[in-house]
Amino acid sequence: MEAFITSLESVAEIVLVIALGYWLRGSGRLGDEFKGNISFIIMKVALPASIFVSVLKYLNRDKLASLSGGLIFTFASFTIGYIIAWILTKVFRIRKGRRGTFINMFVNANTIFIGLPLNMALFGTKSLPYFLIYYVMNTISTWAVGIFFISSDDPTVEKGAKKDFNWKKLLPAPLVGFLVSLVFLLLAIPVPAWIDKTLDMVGGIVTPMSLIYIGIILADAGLKSIRFDRDTILALLGRFVVAPAIMISIILIGGSMMGTSLPTIESNSFIIQSAAPGLAVLPILVDQSHGDVDYATNLVTTSTVLFVIVVPILMQIANLI
């Protein structure tokens, strides 16, 4: 019951901010220029700052080394997830413009904005090191792999057309923020308190701004954009059924092969994070590659709402492992 209430409260906050963006856009207070500028601020400024601060805040060199074993489990989970999602895009013939979104919904989760507070509420601060294992892998997966599935799914680019290599896409700003934070972490480079606070302040706008952006997209598309068509249902099944099933299987098989099982709190953290809602910035990424933004927005919104039902069920399953 406590898990249900916690997930309900987390989702309620998110829905209210999305509703705020919807109202502001619908009432004409947010123009088209703001809609374009907000995605730039989030992706190029706020998100890199948020990732940089989060890594230095929650990790240290000793902790990073001691938790490296758990990275094997999460790496295997993400790898298998990509393979299954890619195969399903072929089997179900997901149309161009939706494939990158579909694959990312299967694999990458909104860990830092929804997963972190929920993990802390469910398992306490002692679960933080285990959450960070998943967070690190999710961050690398999103900005080193997931974003390329989206960019390569640009429907405005003809099949077989030669594209000029864009070095900026090789190292998107959020991934640069993560890599720079690792350099500071491994070399123990001190960050002045005032700089840390400044970056923390800037990074703090990512969640509300991303949710407001979703509200703007919903207002433009209308509430009719919330739908459960075939592609949406398949992607939601991937996020809430396939992804956690893969993680549970890897935990059981890996524990059997190694002759030892993961600590309960670690396995529970991995399972819950594997089913967190879709990335809040997913519609922004899809929009930048001229993909189906309505589809991406619909997936993020529906997965966020349905997450309140999924969490209690997963908690019961996790307790049986």
C-alpha positions in Angstrom: 0.0 0.0 0.0 2.8 2.4 0.8 4.4 1.7 -2.6 1.2 2.5 -4.3 0.7 5.8 -2.4 4.3 6.8 -3.1 4.0 6.1 -6.8 0.6 7.9 -6.9 2.1 11.0 -5.4 5.0 11.0 -7.7 2.8 10.7 -10.8 0.4 13.3 -9.5 3.1 15.9 -9.3 4.2 15.1 -12.9 0.7 15.3 -14.3 0.1 18.6 -12.7 3.2 20.2 -14.3 2.2 18.7 -17.7 -1.3 20.2 -17.1 0.3 23.6 -16.4 2.2 23.5 -19.7 -1.1 22.5 -21.5 -3.0 25.4 -19.9 -0.3 28.0 -20.6 -0.1 27.0 -24.3 -3.8 26.6 -24.7 -4.4 30.1 -23.2 -1.9 31.6 -25.6 0.7 32.6 -23.0 3.4 30.5 -24.6 4.1 31.2 -28.2 5.8 29.2 -30.9 9.2 30.8 -30.3 9.2 29.7 -26.7 8.4 26.2 -27.8 11.5 26.1 -29.9 13.7 27.8 -27.3 12.8 25.5 -24.4 14.1 22.4 -26.2 17.4 24.2 -26.8 17.7 25.3 -23.1 17.0 21.8 -21.8 19.2 19.8 -24.2 22.2 22.1 -24.6 22.3 23.8 -21.2 20.2 22.4 -18.3 20.5 18.7 -18.9 24.3 18.6 -19.2 24.5 20.7 -16.0 22.1 18.3 -14.2 24.0 15.2 -15.2 27.4 16.7 -14.2 26.1 17.7 -10.7 24.3 14.4 -10.2 27.3 12.2 -10.9 29.6 14.2 -8.6 26.9 14.3 -5.9 26.0 10.6 -5.8 29.3 8.9 -6.8 32.9 8.7 -5.7 35.8 6.7 -7.0 35.6 4.0 -4.4 31.9 3.5 -4.8 32.3 3.4 -8.6 34.8 0.6 -8.3 32.9 -1.4 -5.7 29.7 -1.3 -7.7 31.2 -2.3 -11.0 30.0 -5.9 -10.7 26.4 -4.7 -10.9 27.1 -2.9 -14.2 27.4 -6.4 -15.8 23.8 -7.1 -15.0 22.5 -3.8 -16.2 24.7 -3.8 -19.3 23.3 -7.3 -20.3 19.7 -6.0 -19.7 20.1 -3.0 -21.9 21.9 -5.0 -24.7 19.2 -7.6 -24.8 16.5 -4.9 -24.7 17.9 -3.2 -27.8 18.1 -6.4 -29.7 14.5 -7.4 -28.9 13.2 -3.9 -29.6 15.0 -3.7 -32.9 13.7 -7.1 -34.0 10.1 -6.1 -33.1 10.3 -2.9 -35.2 10.9 -5.3 -38.1 8.3 -7.9 -37.1 5.6 -5.4 -36.6 6.8 -3.0 -39.3 6.9 0.1 -37.1 6.9 3.0 -39.5 9.8 5.4 -40.0 9.7 8.3 -37.6 8.5 6.0 -34.8 11.2 3.4 -34.7 13.7 5.3 -32.6 10.9 6.3 -30.1 9.7 2.7 -30.0 13.2 1.3 -29.3 14.0 4.0 -26.6 10.7 3.2 -24.8 11.8 -0.4 -24.5 15.2 0.3 -23.2 15.7 3.7 -21.6 13.9 5.0 -18.6 13.3 8.3 -16.8 15.5 7.3 -13.9 16.9 10.5 -12.5 13.6 12.5 -12.5 11.1 9.8 -11.5 13.2 6.7 -10.7 15.5 8.4 -8.1 12.8 9.9 -5.8 10.7 6.7 -6.0 13.7 4.5 -5.2 14.6 6.6 -2.2 11.0 6.5 -1.0 10.7 2.8 -1.4 14.1 1.6 -0.2 15.7 4.5 1.6 19.1 6.1 1.2 20.9 2.8 1.5 19.6 1.9 -2.0 21.3 4.9 -3.6 24.5 3.1 -4.6 22.5 0.5 -6.4 20.3 3.1 -8.1 23.4 4.8 -9.4 24.5 1.6 -11.2 21.4 1.7 -13.2 21.5 5.5 -13.6 25.0 5.3 -15.0 24.1 2.6 -17.5 20.9 4.3 -18.5 22.7 7.6 -19.1 25.3 6.0 -21.3 22.6 4.0 -23.1 20.5 7.1 -23.8 23.1 9.5 -25.0 25.5 7.0 -26.7 23.1 4.6 -28.3 19.4 5.6 -27.9 19.8 9.0 -29.5 21.3 7.5 -32.6 18.3 5.3 -33.2 16.2 8.4 -33.1 18.5 10.5 -35.3 18.8 7.7 -37.9 15.0 7.4 -38.0 14.6 10.9 -39.5 11.7 10.5 -42.0 12.9 13.6 -43.9 16.0 11.8 -45.0 15.5 9.5 -48.0 16.6 5.9 -47.7 20.1 5.4 -49.0 20.8 9.1 -49.0 24.3 10.1 -48.0 24.4 12.2 -44.9 27.3 14.4 -43.9 28.8 13.2 -40.7 27.9 15.5 -37.8 30.5 15.4 -35.1 28.1 17.2 -32.7 25.8 14.2 -32.8 28.7 11.9 -31.9 29.0 13.7 -28.6 25.6 15.2 -27.7 25.7 17.8 -24.9 24.2 15.6 -22.2 26.8 12.8 -22.9 29.6 15.5 -22.8 28.3 16.5 -19.4 28.5 12.9 -18.2 32.0 12.4 -19.6 33.3 15.6 -18.1 31.8 14.6 -14.7 33.7 11.3 -14.9 36.9 13.1 -15.5 36.3 15.3 -12.5 35.4 12.3 -10.4 38.3 10.0 -11.4 40.9 12.8 -11.1 39.4 14.2 -7.9 39.2 17.6 -9.4 37.6 19.9 -6.9 34.6 22.0 -8.0 34.1 25.3 -6.1 30.9 25.3 -4.1 29.5 28.4 -5.9 30.0 26.7 -9.3 28.4 23.5 -8.0 25.4 25.4 -6.7 25.1 27.3 -9.9 25.1 24.2 -12.0 22.7 22.5 -9.6 20.3 25.5 -10.0 20.5 25.4 -13.8 20.1 21.6 -13.9 17.1 21.8 -11.6 14.9 23.3 -14.4 15.2 20.1 -16.6 12.3 18.2 -15.1 9.7 21.0 -14.9 10.7 22.4 -18.3 10.5 19.0 -20.0 7.1 18.3 -18.5 5.9 21.8 -19.5 7.1 21.0 -23.0 5.1 17.8 -23.0 2.1 19.9 -22.0 2.7 22.3 -24.9 2.9 19.4 -27.4 -0.4 18.0 -25.9 -2.1 21.4 -26.3 -1.0 21.6 -29.9 -2.2 18.1 -30.7 -5.2 18.1 -28.5 -6.2 15.5 -25.8 -7.1 13.2 -28.7 -3.4 12.5 -28.9 -3.6 10.3 -25.9 -4.5 7.0 -27.5 -3.8 3.3 -27.3 -3.1 2.3 -30.9 -1.1 -0.8 -31.8 2.3 0.9 -31.8 1.6 2.5 -28.4 0.4 -0.7 -26.8 3.5 -2.6 -28.1 5.9 0.1 -26.7 4.1 0.2 -23.3 4.3 -3.6 -23.1 8.0 -3.3 -23.8 8.5 -0.7 -21.1 6.4 -2.3 -18.4 6.5 -6.1 -19.2 9.5 -6.9 -21.4 12.1 -4.6 -19.8 11.5 -5.8 -16.2 11.1 -9.4 -17.4 14.6 -9.2 -19.0 16.1 -7.7 -15.8 14.5 -10.3 -13.6 15.7 -13.1 -15.9 19.3 -11.8 -15.9 19.3 -11.5 -12.1 18.1 -15.1 -11.7 20.4 -16.5 -14.3 23.4 -14.4 -13.4 22.9 -15.3 -9.7 22.7 -19.0 -10.6 25.8 -18.9 -12.8 27.9 -17.0 -10.2 26.7 -19.1 -7.3 25.6 -16.0 -5.4 22.6 -13.7 -5.6 22.5 -9.9 -5.6 21.5 -8.3 -2.3 17.7 -8.0 -2.2 17.7 -4.2 -2.2 20.0 -4.1 -5.2 17.9 -6.5 -7.3 14.7 -4.6 -6.2 16.2 -1.3 -7.3 17.2 -2.7 -10.7 13.7 -4.2 -11.3 11.9 -1.0 -10.3 14.2 1.2 -12.4 13.8 -1.1 -15.4 10.1 -0.2 -15.6 10.3 3.6 -14.9 8.3 5.7 -17.4 9.7 6.9 -20.7 12.2 9.8 -20.9 10.6 13.1 -20.3 12.9 14.6 -23.0 11.9 12.0 -25.6 9.5 14.3 -27.4 12.2 16.9 -27.7 14.7 14.4 -29.1 12.2 13.1 -31.6 11.2 16.6 -32.7 14.9 17.5 -33.4 14.9 14.5 -35.8 11.6 15.3 -37.4 10.0 12.2 -36.0 6.4 11.6 -34.8 6.3 13.9 -31.8 2.7 13.1 -31.1 3.6 9.5 -30.8 6.5 10.2 -28.5 4.4 12.6 -26.3 1.6 10.0 -26.1 4.1 7.3 -24.9 5.7 9.5 -22.3 2.3 10.7 -20.9 0.6 7.2 -20.9 3.7 5.5 -19.4 3.9 8.1 -16.7 0.2 7.7 -15.8 0.3 3.9 -15.9 3.5 3.7 -13.8 1.3 4.2 -10.7 -0.3 0.8 -11.4 2.9 -1.0 -12.4 5.0 -0.2 -9.3 2.9 -2.0 -6.7 2.7 -5.1 -9.0 6.5 -5.1 -9.6 7.1 -4.7 -5.9 5.1 -7.9 -5.2 7.0 -9.8 -7.9 10.4 -8.5 -6.7 9.6 -9.7 -3.2 9.1 -13.3 -4.5 12.6 -13.4 -6.1 
